[in-house]
Amino acid sequence: MIDESVEYKEIVMILDAGKAMATPEASLPKGFSFRLFEDEEDIAHWCRIEASVKEFDSEADARKHFLNEFGARMEDLKKRCIFILNEDGLPIATAMGWLSAAEIKSRLHWIAVCPKYQGLGLGKSVSQKAINVCANLLPNQPIWLSTQTTSHRAVLMYHKFGFNMLKSEMQLKERSSYIDDYDKAIAILATVLKAEDVKSLKNTTV
């Protein structure tokens, strides 16, 4: 869930390989199920879900981005793009256990839960499933993710999985598209999170 009252700063986090491999298999509340991306019809489901959480202004914009980023990689999507289905078999949440820019590490990517289904723990479940996918496809490798201060609830969720915030310039050079906003991000998080949570984030930063 995006908190638009909070100033936006990018956050980079990493889960070390050992914790990724030790992550338990994801589970779901009764009535929901997982499945992987199957065919082009799932593009519309992905676009609908991502647009519903305001990642894009419209489903058309979402589709344009999807085809640009993933259009040539349909086979990878069938292994790495996850959906949660509701009781009627409709996809209502998604996440990807994707690849880093250099394709040598995994990346937790494009996590979203339709607003109607938020608050049920599905974001945690689909994220955990994506971690399982990453650990199986690229074992013994860390997992990256990018998030932002406006998703401070998600930052805490990732931290509980074992993700640590990144500050090291050498680490960030591997993901040159990311901006090192660490100090500003911590200051913003301190205005919306409990002091003990901010302390934990700072003490585990790498």
matplotlib code that plots the C-alpha trace (Angstrom):
import matplotlib.pyplot as plt

x = [0.0, 1.4, 1.4, 1.4, 1.8, 5.4, 8.2, 9.6, 13.1, 14.3, 15.4, 17.6, 17.5, 19.2, 18.5, 21.6, 21.7, 21.5, 18.3, 16.8, 17.5, 16.0, 12.8, 9.8, 7.5, 4.7, 1.2, -2.2, -5.5, -8.3, -9.8, -6.7, -4.2, -0.9, -0.1, 2.6, 2.2, 0.8, 0.2, -0.5, -3.9, -2.1, -0.6, -4.0, -4.3, -0.9, -1.8, -5.1, -3.5, -0.6, -2.9, -5.2, -2.4, -1.5, 1.8, 0.5, -2.0, -3.9, -3.9, -2.8, 0.3, 0.9, 0.7, 3.2, 5.7, 5.1, 5.8, 8.9, 10.4, 9.1, 7.7, 10.7, 10.9, 7.7, 9.4, 11.1, 7.7, 6.4, 9.0, 9.2, 5.9, 3.5, -0.2, -2.5, -6.0, -9.2, -12.0, -13.2, -9.8, -9.2, -5.6, -5.7, -2.1, 1.3, 5.0, 8.1, 11.2, 13.1, 16.7, 19.2, 20.4, 23.5, 21.3, 23.6, 21.4, 17.7, 15.4, 12.0, 10.0, 6.5, 4.7, 1.1, -2.2, -5.6, -6.9, -10.0, -7.8, -5.2, -5.0, -5.3, -1.5, -1.4, 1.4, 3.5, 2.5, 3.2, 6.5, 7.5, 6.5, 8.7, 11.6, 11.1, 11.1, 14.4, 16.0, 15.1, 16.1, 19.3, 20.3, 23.1, 22.6, 21.4, 18.1, 17.7, 14.7, 14.0, 11.3, 10.6, 9.8, 6.2, 5.9, 7.2, 4.8, 6.4, 9.9, 9.1, 7.6, 10.8, 13.0, 11.1, 11.9, 15.6, 16.2, 18.6, 18.9, 21.9, 24.2, 27.6, 28.7, 30.5, 27.3, 25.2, 27.6, 26.3, 22.9, 23.9, 20.3, 19.6, 20.2, 21.9, 19.2, 20.0, 20.5, 17.5, 15.4, 16.2, 15.3, 11.9, 11.3, 12.0, 8.9, 6.5, 7.9, 8.5, 11.9, 12.8, 12.0, 14.2, 17.0, 16.8, 16.9, 19.9, 21.8, 21.4, 22.3, 25.0]
y = [0.0, 3.4, 6.2, 9.3, 11.6, 10.4, 11.9, 9.5, 8.2, 4.9, 2.1, -0.9, -4.1, -7.5, -10.9, -13.1, -16.5, -18.4, -16.7, -17.1, -20.8, -21.2, -19.3, -21.6, -22.5, -19.9, -20.7, -19.0, -18.4, -20.8, -20.2, -18.8, -20.5, -19.9, -20.4, -19.3, -17.2, -19.3, -17.4, -14.0, -13.8, -13.4, -10.1, -8.5, -9.9, -8.5, -5.1, -5.0, -5.8, -3.3, -0.5, -1.2, -0.2, 2.9, 1.6, 2.8, 5.4, 2.9, -0.8, 0.4, 2.0, -1.1, -3.2, -1.0, -1.3, -5.1, -5.7, -3.5, -5.2, -8.8, -9.2, -11.2, -13.3, -15.3, -18.5, -16.9, -15.5, -19.0, -19.8, -16.5, -14.6, -15.7, -15.0, -15.6, -16.6, -15.9, -18.5, -17.9, -18.5, -14.8, -13.5, -10.8, -10.5, -10.9, -10.9, -11.9, -13.7, -12.0, -11.4, -8.6, -6.4, -8.6, -11.8, -13.2, -12.5, -12.8, -9.8, -9.6, -7.5, -6.1, -7.1, -6.0, -7.0, -5.7, -3.2, -5.3, -8.1, -6.1, -6.7, -10.5, -11.2, -11.9, -9.5, -11.5, -14.8, -13.8, -12.2, -15.4, -17.5, -15.3, -15.8, -19.6, -19.3, -17.3, -19.7, -22.7, -21.2, -19.5, -21.3, -19.9, -16.4, -13.3, -11.6, -7.9, -5.7, -2.0, -0.2, 3.2, 5.2, 5.5, 1.8, 1.8, -1.0, -3.2, -2.2, -3.7, -6.8, -7.4, -6.8, -9.5, -11.9, -11.0, -8.3, -5.6, -2.1, -1.4, 1.6, 0.3, 2.1, -1.0, -3.0, -0.4, -0.3, -3.7, -2.1, 1.2, 2.2, 2.6, 5.9, 5.9, 7.7, 5.8, 8.6, 10.5, 7.4, 6.5, 10.0, 9.8, 6.3, 7.6, 9.9, 7.0, 3.9, 2.9, 3.9, 0.2, -0.7, 2.1, 1.1, -2.5, -1.3, 0.9, -1.8, -4.4, -2.1, -3.5]
z = [0.0, -1.1, 1.5, -0.6, 2.4, 2.7, 0.7, -1.9, -1.7, -3.2, -1.0, -2.0, 0.1, -0.1, 1.3, 1.7, 0.1, 3.3, 4.5, 1.0, 1.0, 4.5, 3.7, 4.4, 1.6, 1.2, 2.3, 1.7, 3.5, 2.6, -0.8, -2.4, -4.6, -6.4, -10.1, -12.4, -15.6, -18.4, -21.6, -23.1, -21.5, -18.2, -19.4, -19.0, -15.4, -14.6, -16.0, -14.2, -10.8, -11.2, -12.4, -9.4, -7.0, -9.0, -10.3, -13.7, -14.7, -16.8, -17.8, -21.3, -19.7, -17.7, -20.9, -22.7, -19.9, -19.6, -23.3, -23.2, -20.2, -20.5, -24.0, -25.3, -22.2, -22.1, -21.1, -18.1, -17.0, -16.9, -14.3, -12.4, -12.5, -9.8, -9.3, -6.3, -7.4, -5.5, -5.0, -8.5, -10.1, -10.8, -10.3, -7.6, -6.6, -8.3, -7.8, -9.8, -8.8, -11.6, -12.4, -11.6, -14.4, -14.9, -14.5, -11.9, -8.9, -8.3, -7.8, -6.0, -8.4, -9.2, -6.0, -5.9, -4.3, -5.6, -3.0, -2.3, -1.1, 0.9, 4.6, 4.3, 4.3, 0.6, 0.0, 2.4, 0.9, -2.7, -1.7, 0.1, -2.9, -5.1, -2.7, -2.9, -6.7, -6.6, -4.2, -6.4, -9.7, -8.5, -5.3, -3.1, -4.6, -2.7, -3.7, -4.4, -4.3, -4.8, -2.9, -1.5, 1.6, 0.4, 0.9, 4.4, 5.5, 2.8, 3.9, 7.4, 5.8, 3.7, 6.8, 8.6, 5.8, 6.5, 3.8, 4.9, 3.6, 1.4, 1.9, 0.6, -2.5, -3.7, -3.4, -5.1, -8.1, -9.1, -9.5, -11.1, -11.9, -8.2, -6.5, -3.0, -1.0, 2.2, 4.6, 3.4, 3.3, 7.0, 8.1, 6.4, 7.7, 11.2, 10.9, 10.1, 11.8, 15.4, 16.8, 17.4, 13.8, 12.5, 14.8, 13.5, 9.9, 10.7, 12.7, 9.9, 7.0, 4.8]

ax = plt.figure().add_subplot(projection="3d")
ax.plot(x, y, z, "-o")
ax.set_aspect("equal")
plt.show()
